[in-house]
Amino acid sequence: MKRSLFALVFAAFSGLAWAQLTPEGLWRNIDDKTGEAKAEIRIAATPSGALHGRIERALIQSAEPNCTACTDDRKGQPKVGLEIIRGAKKSPDDLVWEGGKILDPENGKEYTLRMTPIEDGKKLQVRGYIGPFYRTQVWVRVQ
């Protein structure tokens, strides 16, 4: 009986640990230049298993509340609620989600995306690529 209970508790905590090793959840992104928290982004899975992320809350007032620099279907849409991550999928070999795109709503540029949970899932390394050039941010888990 004690072994069964121990196994059940161990399995439950293992599941919680695994749940943190995914980009799914609410994240606070940090501005590269100022080091200030800029926005909260909610990342969730689509029915196909790909990840998407939306700006859930702005933490810094923007001079332009809409994505005027966007060039696709997001042009002119409010930044709060804007889908900035599209199509990222888990790599079969590693705890990395890639192959999607991430949009910088400040300049309208879209980057190839790679996300890696770090520090036991408390932080998320978000890297956007254009060719051989990349930009990396570390986001902090809110929940």
Residue, then its C-alpha position, 0 to 999 in steps of 0.5 A: m500500500k505504501r509503495s503504491l502511494f509513493a509511486l502515485v505521489f512520485a508520478a504526480f510530482s514528475g508530471l508537474a516537473w515536466a509541465q514546467l519544461t514546456p513553453e506553454g504558460l504565461w511569460r513576462n518578456i524583458d526589454d533587451k535595452t532597458g532590462e524592464a518587463k515589457a509585456e506578458i505573453r500567453i503561449a498555448a498549443t493549437p489542436s495540431g500541437a503547434l504553439h502560438g503566443r499572444i500578448e496578453r498584457a502590456l506592462i509599458q505604454s507604447a507610443e503606438p497601441n496598434c501594430t502599424a509596422c506589421t505587413d501581414d494580416r496583423k497590420g493595424q491590429p491592437k498589440v494587446g491580443l496580437e498573436i506574435i508566435r505562430g507554428a513552433k513545434k517541439s523538436p523530436d530530439d530535444l526540449v526545444w520548440e522551433g520552426g515557427k515564427i515570432l513577430d516584433p510588433e515594434n518594427g513589424k519584423e518576423y523572425t524564425l523562432r527557437m524556444t528553449p525552457i531553461e532553469d527548470g522551466k522558470k525561464l524561456q530562452v527565445r531566439g529569433y533568426i533572420g539568416p545567420f543573425y539572431r537576437t535572444q531574449v530570456w522571458v520569465r514564467v509568470q504561471 
